[in-house]
Amino acid sequence: QSVLTQPPSVSGAPGQRVTISCTGSSSNIGARYDVQWYQQLPGTAPKLLISGISSRPSGVPDRFSGSKSGTSASLAITGLQAEDEADYYCQSYDSSLSGWVFGGGTRLTVL
Amino acid sequence: EVQLVQSGAEVKKLGESLKISCKGSGYSFTTYWIAWVRQMPGKGLEWMGIIYPGDSDIRYSPSFQGQVTISADKSISTAYLQWLDLKASDTAMYYCARQVIVAGAADFWGQGTLVTVSS
């Protein structure tokens, strides 16, 4: 049982927009800690996609965006492409655990 | 170029000890935290703990406290994850990752070390 809750799977057709939610609590996302999103392509290490809620590292397309409201955060992907098919994880800091916490991961399928 | 290069895959037996490594290059190793993350087969990411090589400040996830030991040798820019008594449930991929602050993002990741524990 992950501290942050994500839907196990989402899907969309090429060109469409999908969102992935990440629900936490008052000791992590709600405590104003930053939320990060990572993309994990099959058989590879995770890659930072979004940091500090909505900042994209160099090289990440602007089709990816992050947002946060209260104890939840969201990742939006517009103009869906086949190469976006991957597992996506949200991550934040939890004050009660004094460490990182991850969501359980969401598998994105491009139809 | 920032790189985190991890040691190779390991196959060990129940009860054996193991130490895997993560070597940083292309940046100041002592001014970034190194985190360790576990990914069991077909499962999600789990944060194990973190070390600041500059002063060896170490924090453990409650789930991994007492089960593993995190250390670093700043003279060779290398962080370590160690087990004294491997269990079958330690079979997993282990990643190291670099962070600026404890509560921040991991901007670079190692390629992962696959640990397989068998009887």
Contacts between the chains, C-beta under 8 A, distances in Angstrom:
chain1	res1	chain2	res2	distance
A	2	B	44	6.6
A	33	B	103	5.6
A	34	B	103	6.8
A	34	B	104	6.4
A	34	B	105	7.0
A	36	B	104	7.9
A	36	B	105	4.4
A	36	B	106	7.4
A	38	B	45	7.6
A	38	B	106	7.7
A	40	B	45	8.0
A	45	B	95	5.7
A	45	B	109	4.3
A	45	B	110	6.6
A	45	B	111	5.7
A	45	B	112	5.3
A	46	B	37	7.8
A	46	B	45	6.6
A	46	B	95	7.0
A	46	B	97	7.7
A	46	B	106	7.7
A	46	B	109	5.7
A	47	B	109	7.1
A	48	B	105	5.6
A	48	B	106	6.3
A	48	B	107	5.3
A	48	B	108	8.0
A	48	B	109	8.0
A	51	B	104	7.3
A	51	B	105	3.7
A	51	B	107	7.2
A	52	B	104	7.8
A	52	B	105	7.0
A	57	B	107	6.5
A	87	B	44	7.9
A	89	B	44	6.6
A	89	B	45	5.5
A	91	B	45	7.7
A	91	B	47	8.0
A	91	B	105	7.7
A	91	B	106	8.0
A	93	B	102	7.1
A	93	B	103	3.6
A	93	B	104	8.0
A	97	B	61	7.0
A	97	B	62	6.3
A	98	B	59	6.4
A	99	B	47	5.6
A	99	B	49	7.3
A	99	B	50	7.2
A	99	B	59	6.1
A	99	B	60	7.8
A	99	B	61	5.1
A	99	B	102	7.8
A	100	B	35	7.0
A	100	B	47	3.8
A	100	B	50	7.8
A	100	B	61	7.8
A	100	B	103	8.0
A	101	B	47	6.9
A	102	B	44	6.2
A	102	B	45	4.6
A	102	B	46	6.8
A	102	B	47	6.5
A	103	B	44	7.4
A	104	B	44	4.9
A	105	B	44	4.2
A	105	B	45	7.1
